[in-house]
């Protein structure tokens, strides 16, 4: 099974568990993003991101170039639990 197929299965299973109104809102928001043209500006698979600097939860800054000098870099954006 490909990653895309796996993601589609997860999406289908998730949609089956949420209220219909919430699914409509999410679908409408996704369509608005697609229609905005933002997808055209997104990086494609295998494209390197621009250099950036981000703070952690304690305010310490991390530079992507410095981190990449040590090997591969994985970013995880945690939105919280609200």
Secondary structure, DSSP 8 states (H G I E B T S, - for coil): --HHHHHHHHHHHHHHHS-HHHHHHHHHHHHHHHHHTGGGGS--TT------EEE-TTS-EEEHHHHHTTS-----------
